[in-house]
Amino acid sequence: MELGLIIALNILEEPSDFMIFVGRFHPLVVHLPIGFLLLAAVAQFAIRWPKFHPLKPFLKYLWGLGAISAAFAVVFGYLLSLSGDYNEDTLFWHKWSGVAVLAFSIICYLISKKQNENTKPVQWILVALVTGAIMYTGHLGGNLTHGSTYLLEYAPNAVRNISGLPAKTEARPKVTVLDSADVYLDLIAPMMDSKCVSCHNTGKKKGELLLTSHSNLMKGGENGMIITPGNIETSELFRRITLPENHDDFMPSEGKRPLTDTEVAIIEWWIALGAPSNGFVTELDSDKKITENVNSYLRLDKNTVLSKKVPRANQSVVDSLIQQGFIVNRLMKDNYFLEANFSLSEKPFTAAHAELLTGIKEQLLWLDLSNAEVTDESLRQIGQLENLTKLDLSGNSISDVGTQALEKLTNLESLNLYNTSVAEGLVDLIPKLNRLKKVYLWQSKINDSVVAQIRSNHKNVEFIYKRE
């Protein structure tokens, strides 16, 4: 009764923080009545057959639990609605369809207590109403949380047309070449869609902020503009996404997955550029400041060597390698890629060994030559193994002179140069290994200033060069 008066008189225009806090338990509680009531509906249908008659005494408890949990869901849902972050029309129907679920479930409970033959027709009507109301209420709840097109976003056009939605627009082609990447359509818009639009859409316009298009993004919300083109410091969007995750103003909120460092860097560059609504990245990024991050975000730096189908390696070459002290293993069941390990051999690595390796260069992905007495001269032949994705040269007497021969290993993702004599030469080598993700440099001759210089231009490469 008291809740009805509150709703009817609409006196909670300025809810307290505690009310909003309690309301946020609605998503947790709302699944209880769905489970109890649907189970009760299934049981009600099942008892038509004799073997399910033992369920009859439990029906009233299922309907009762459904009604009680529905009451909690209604109360918590109403308190959550007071935050004012939702589309009013959708919220209205979601709220009262939830109340209808509660009312129908209470009536079903009362009827199930009597188990009267005369009430069966009414009971079946109520079961159908409860089931339909649950589905409709849940649909509206999904619209409030994810936007009005959430349910039918990926539906066939025939279904969309019946529902009054326009046919699906043709998906934007996947960017395969950096030159075709549009700054907003291929970078900023997908970031907003995946990380921000769930709270800032037409159904749930949190803070009166819509992030579904460039014009809405530039319009801002109830507190004004969130982007100042060309000015990072006064752009509220950038401030929010770079706050500590435990800060009240951090975005995205509500425990959603935050933007990655790469995404933040791209947004920072875009705002500093003037937040344009279109334009090719390569034209806008004339000084190549953001190219590496864009390649990473669009997965243009993804190693395509693994998608190749390679033939079986020459068995005589493999046998020769094994006889010379190599351990050779197949890496995949559905392909013939190999790894070769010479680190356990007691023999020194020679030009003859390197020549043998070139015989399986098409299949060789991983090569371990740690502590194998590899020299700078040997690296010339190692540099011909262009499919390598992982190379371990730790513990060898090699220097910058030799490592320059590795510049053609563009598929390399991991390079171990621990306990070698490499130093400043990496400044020239690293940019050429554009798929490199991790470099081990501990106990080499590299210093902090060189690593800092390389890191400033290659933020996606992890350098391990001293004990933490």
MOCOR-V19610 format. One record per residue. N is the residue number from 0. SS is DSSP state (a for helix, b for strand, c for the rest). OMEGA is omega in whole degrees, -180 to 180 (* if undefined). Layout:
n:ss:omega
N:SS:OMEGA
N:SS:OMEGA
//
This chain:
n:ss:omega
0:c:-179
1:a:179
2:a:179
3:a:179
4:a:-179
5:a:-179
6:a:-176
7:a:-175
8:a:178
9:c:-175
10:c:-179
11:c:-179
12:c:179
13:c:-176
14:c:178
15:c:177
16:a:-179
17:a:179
18:a:178
19:a:178
20:a:179
21:a:-179
22:a:-178
23:c:172
24:c:-179
25:a:179
26:a:179
27:a:-174
28:a:-169
29:a:-179
30:a:179
31:a:179
32:a:178
33:a:-180
34:a:-177
35:a:-174
36:a:177
37:a:176
38:a:178
39:a:180
40:a:179
41:a:180
42:a:179
43:a:179
44:a:-174
45:a:-175
46:c:174
47:c:180
48:c:-175
49:a:-175
50:a:178
51:a:180
52:a:177
53:a:180
54:a:-174
55:a:-178
56:a:-176
57:a:-177
58:a:-177
59:a:180
60:a:177
61:a:178
62:a:179
63:a:178
64:a:177
65:a:180
66:a:-180
67:a:-179
68:a:176
69:a:178
70:a:178
71:a:-179
72:a:179
73:a:-179
74:a:-179
75:a:179
76:a:179
77:a:179
78:a:178
79:a:-178
80:a:-178
81:c:179
82:c:176
83:c:-176
84:c:-170
85:c:176
86:c:-171
87:a:-178
88:a:179
89:a:180
90:a:-180
91:a:-177
92:a:177
93:a:-179
94:a:-174
95:a:173
96:a:173
97:a:177
98:a:179
99:a:176
100:a:179
101:a:-178
102:a:-180
103:a:-178
104:a:177
105:a:180
106:a:178
107:a:178
108:a:-178
109:a:180
110:a:-178
111:a:178
112:a:-176
113:a:-179
114:c:-177
115:c:-180
116:a:-177
117:a:-177
118:a:-176
119:a:-180
120:a:179
121:a:-178
122:a:180
123:a:177
124:a:-179
125:a:178
126:a:178
127:a:180
128:a:179
129:a:-178
130:a:179
131:a:-179
132:a:178
133:a:-178
134:a:-179
135:a:179
136:a:178
137:a:178
138:a:179
139:a:177
140:a:176
141:a:177
142:a:180
143:a:-176
144:a:-171
145:a:-178
146:c:-171
147:c:-179
148:c:-172
149:c:-174
150:c:-172
151:c:-176
152:c:-178
153:c:180
154:c:175
155:c:-178
156:a:179
157:a:178
158:a:180
159:a:-179
160:a:177
161:a:-178
162:c:179
163:c:178
164:c:178
165:c:178
166:c:-180
167:c:174
168:c:-179
169:c:-178
170:c:178
171:c:-178
172:c:178
173:c:180
174:c:178
175:c:178
176:c:-176
177:a:-177
178:a:-178
179:a:-176
180:c:176
181:b:-171
182:a:-179
183:a:-174
184:a:-176
185:a:-179
186:a:-172
187:a:-178
188:a:177
189:a:177
190:a:179
191:a:-179
192:a:-174
193:a:-173
194:a:-169
195:c:-171
196:c:180
197:c:178
198:c:-175
199:b:180
200:c:-178
201:c:179
202:c:-179
203:c:-175
204:b:-177
205:a:-179
206:a:-177
207:a:-176
208:c:176
209:c:-179
210:c:-175
211:c:179
212:c:180
213:a:-178
214:a:178
215:a:178
216:a:-179
217:a:-180
218:a:180
219:c:-176
220:b:-175
221:c:179
222:c:176
223:b:-177
224:c:178
225:c:178
226:c:172
227:b:-176
228:c:179
229:c:-176
230:b:180
231:c:-173
232:c:-177
233:c:179
234:c:-176
235:a:179
236:a:-179
237:a:179
238:a:-176
239:a:-175
240:a:180
241:c:175
242:c:172
243:c:-175
244:c:180
245:c:179
246:c:-178
247:c:-176
248:c:-177
249:c:175
250:c:-2
251:c:-175
252:c:175
253:c:175
254:c:180
255:c:-176
256:c:-178
257:c:176
258:c:178
259:c:177
260:a:179
261:a:180
262:a:178
263:a:-179
264:a:179
265:a:179
266:a:178
267:a:179
268:a:-178
269:a:180
270:a:179
271:a:180
272:a:-178
273:c:179
274:c:-179
275:c:-179
276:c:178
277:c:180
278:c:179
279:b:-177
280:a:-176
281:a:178
282:a:-179
283:a:-177
284:c:-175
285:c:-180
286:c:174
287:c:-180
288:c:-171
289:c:-175
290:a:-177
291:a:179
292:a:179
293:a:177
294:a:180
295:a:-178
296:a:-179
297:c:180
298:c:176
299:c:178
300:c:-180
301:c:-175
302:c:-177
303:a:-178
304:a:-178
305:a:179
306:a:179
307:c:171
308:c:-177
309:c:179
310:c:176
311:c:-180
312:c:176
313:c:-174
314:a:180
315:a:177
316:a:179
317:a:179
318:a:179
319:a:178
320:a:180
321:a:178
322:a:-180
323:c:176
324:c:177
325:c:167
326:b:-176
327:b:-179
328:b:173
329:b:-175
330:c:-175
331:c:177
332:c:-173
333:c:178
334:c:-174
335:c:176
336:c:-174
337:b:166
338:b:178
339:b:-176
340:b:179
341:c:-173
342:c:-178
343:c:179
344:c:178
345:c:180
346:c:174
347:c:179
348:c:-176
349:c:177
350:a:179
351:a:176
352:a:180
353:a:179
354:a:177
355:a:-179
356:a:179
357:a:177
358:c:176
359:c:-175
360:c:-179
361:c:-177
362:c:-170
363:b:178
364:b:-177
365:b:179
366:b:179
367:b:178
368:c:-178
369:c:177
370:c:-175
371:c:180
372:c:176
373:c:179
374:c:176
375:c:-180
376:c:-179
377:c:-176
378:a:178
379:a:179
380:a:176
381:a:180
382:c:177
383:c:-177
384:c:-165
385:c:178
386:c:-178
387:c:172
388:c:179
389:b:-178
390:b:179
391:b:179
392:c:-175
393:c:175
394:c:179
395:c:-179
396:c:178
397:c:-176
398:c:179
399:a:-180
400:a:-178
401:a:-175
402:a:177
403:a:178
404:a:-179
405:a:-172
406:c:179
407:c:180
408:c:-173
409:c:175
410:c:-175
411:c:179
412:c:-179
413:b:-179
414:b:-178
415:b:179
416:c:179
417:c:176
418:c:173
419:c:-177
420:c:180
421:c:-178
422:c:-173
423:c:-179
424:c:179
425:a:178
426:a:179
427:a:-175
428:a:-173
429:a:-179
430:a:-178
431:a:179
432:c:-166
433:c:177
434:c:-177
435:c:-180
436:c:-175
437:b:178
438:b:178
439:b:-174
440:c:-177
441:c:-179
442:c:170
443:c:-178
444:c:180
445:c:-180
446:c:-175
447:a:-175
448:a:179
449:a:178
450:a:179
451:a:179
452:a:180
453:a:-178
454:a:-177
455:a:-179
456:a:-177
457:c:-174
458:c:-179
459:c:178
460:c:179
461:b:-180
462:b:178
463:b:-172
464:c:174
465:c:-179
466:c:179
467:c:*
//
